[in-house]
Amino acid sequence: MKPDDRLVTTETASSQSAADSAIVQLAVRCGVDRAVVYAVMTRMWQVLTGPVSQLLLILFVPSSARDYYFAFTSMLGLQIFIELGLHVVIINLASHEWAKLRLEAGRLAGDETAKWRLISLGRMMNRWYAWAAGIFLLFLAVSGWLFFDSAEQARQEISASGRGLILWSGPWLALATLTSLQLTLLPGLSILEGCHQVANLYRTRFWQAIAGTISVWLCLVSGLELWALVISAAVRLAGDFYLVRIRYRTFFDDFRAIPQNPVAVIDWKQEILPLQWRIAVQGFIFWLAVQLPLLFVFRSRDEGDAARLGMTWTVLTAAQGAALAWVETRRPMFGSLIAERKFARLDELFFRVSGISMVLMTVAAGVLSLIVWFVNSSDVPLAMRIAASLLPPWAAVMLSLGFVAQQVSQCVNLYVRAHNRDPFLFASTLSNLTVAGLQLGLGWKFGVTGVAAGYLLGVSVVQSPILTLIWWRARRDWH
């Protein structure tokens, strides 16, 4: 085994071979990282089954309820206002410490200072997220209730039949509760990712995706409508609980049982706050650019428009996630290569995987655009129904191109933040405010087509060029 092979995975040989499928084993023999295989399998499952889920939404959920379905998802994005981008900092800090650590019989071993610093990080973050989860539950439940209760225009038809409160209140409160519980497990998951346990992490994500999809399908065909989101959240919570509390229970025992070494403690002000507040501010503005437009459409446009925008956006997001997996799963490796100052290998790896990511996203965007054009030109009843549930052709094309352009900024963002630095604050804030402003302004005048045009214009002309320039300068100066 080469010296750097431990950067790929630190799982034991028995755990690697016990549950892996023949496909995973074959990919590993061909030199593909195990974590990437699972991540891509998960994303491919989502891409392949996503159209089925969307079709079931079209067939079994009325357009008014579909509006709520996607508005719920956008409201859940408010998590960034409580979480404050800490999970990204945890991954980066943990990956830097992991360069001097390893797993032995499921427990931490290696450099003592690095071990104590990692334990200090875990304890600090567990306390933070315990408080954050409680605040988030109260904040999300109240803000969501006020927003949906006051959205009379979007639910006039349902309210007139006396079903308005029953439609959304129960599912919303249940969804808020489950999402808050997930938040308490996020620090453990982030530490595992930073400690290169991404193969087990993404293996569980894969089975979560399968179980979640099947559960959602059963809910939709059974007429449970918005409760499908609740069941999906419950499946994710169960998988996360398994990883943190069962699969890696021995690993986290040290975080709970061993007294803290006062000499080797993570300094929040010096090591967390400088990056965290920058990510938090950018997260706030990113929510404005990505989630607020759909809520704006939900409140101010015709019934069904939010569902059309949300459905097209969901398909593109699934494709983007699949494409970005090639880069995202390498984030812990980026951090360790930076800690060891192996910049040539870092660049070679980044350019290779980001190139693959861009090609995949471009192909996915092209396929979606062709599908939208086809269903809009067909007179088959099912095709016409699908066409009515997606954005119009030109709007779908513009939104797809916007996602392709955004893939560039996503990749360079992962590269730069792996250095535990963030020079993007001003540029990201300005560009995302521009993207949000263009979507809202053009959306007010031209509806969902204006939202798509504003997204493409803001991302391709402002956001990606500026962030890429900053990445190029930072890479030149830091290395």
PyMOL commands that set and color helices and strands:
alter all, ss='L'
color gray80, all
select helices_A, chain A and resi 3-7+13-18+22-29+34-60+63-83+86-98+112-149+156-160+164-194+198-221+227-247+249-257+268-290+292-300+305-328+331-339+343-377+381-389+393-417+425-478
alter helices_A, ss='H'
color red, helices_A
select strands_A, chain A and resi 101-104+107-110
alter strands_A, ss='S'
color yellow, strands_A
deselect
rebuild
show_as cartoon
